Amino acid sequence: MKIATLHNAEKVPFNLDGRKMYSGGKTELIHLTLNVGDEIAVHSNPFDVIFYILEGEGTIFSDGESLLVQANSCIFIEKDKPRGIVNSGRGVLRVLVVKIF
């Protein structure tokens, strides 16, 4: 058994505070912390993704739409669909990102 915490989890290789909490099989779990105004530009990936909002408010962009999200919201986006997220709230935005390969 291995326990990952935000302090010991591997940092993801981009310029935001993202931590790889789990990676194995066909799943990866990333904890993202976005400060006010932080953004992941719209992009697409060859895997499904689930965004679960832990704390804060933000906007998720996908396939030409924008969705306002807040704590305890869950959004599924299919592989190859464009997606992006911005912290459009007034405080920190914490998101669990589940990548399904």
Beta strands, then each sheet from edge to edge (+ up, - down):
strand 1: 10-11
strand 2: 17-24
strand 3: 27-34
strand 4: 39-43
strand 5: 48-55
strand 6: 57-62
strand 7: 65-70
strand 8: 74-77
strand 9: 83-86
strand 10: 93-100
sheet 1: 1+ 2- 3+ 10- 5+ 8-
sheet 2: 4+ 9- 6+ 7-
end
